[in-house]
Amino acid sequence: MTRVPMGLASQLPAKNGFGHYKSPGIEKHYPNIVFSQFTGAEMMAEKYGLSKDELDEYSYNSHQRAIAATQARQASRTRSFRCRSPAPTARPTPTTSTKASASTPASTASGASS
């Protein structure tokens, strides 16, 4: 969360001589309206006929989906790190004799037999 007071972003330019955050065209179209997240949300709800209960339900369901997605990601990450390696076994011993390997053609660096 931010520690910047709400509304500061719109007030700061005017207080420091940088003019108003609304252009003359926007002021003409929306006279005497102070834009904020809250004002915008109310305007959208009114425009599309959304009730507070509908928006609260949508918000709740959205948060539930986000929680489920986060938990699924955490679970999949946890599972990937729980791989167990097989128990250590004795090192295999060579079964070929030196005589047998001497009769086998030697490989070159490129993998071709000489």
Stockholm file with secondary structure:
# STOCKHOLM 1.0

chainA/1-114         MTRVPMGLASQLPAKNGFGHYKSPGIEKHYPNIVFSQFTGAEMMAEKYGLSKDELDEYSYNSHQRAIAATQARQASRTRSFRCRSPAPTARPTPTTSTKASASTPASTASGASS
#=GR chainA/1-114 SS CCCSCTTHHHHHHHHTTSCCSSCHHHHHHSTTCCCCHHHHHHHHHHHHTCCHHHHHHHHHHHHHHHHHHHHHHHHHHHHHHCCCCCCCCCCCCCCSCHHHHHHSCCBCTTSCBC
#=GC SS_cons         CCCSCTTHHHHHHHHTTSCCSSCHHHHHHSTTCCCCHHHHHHHHHHHHTCCHHHHHHHHHHHHHHHHHHHHHHHHHHHHHHCCCCCCCCCCCCCCSCHHHHHHSCCBCTTSCBC
//
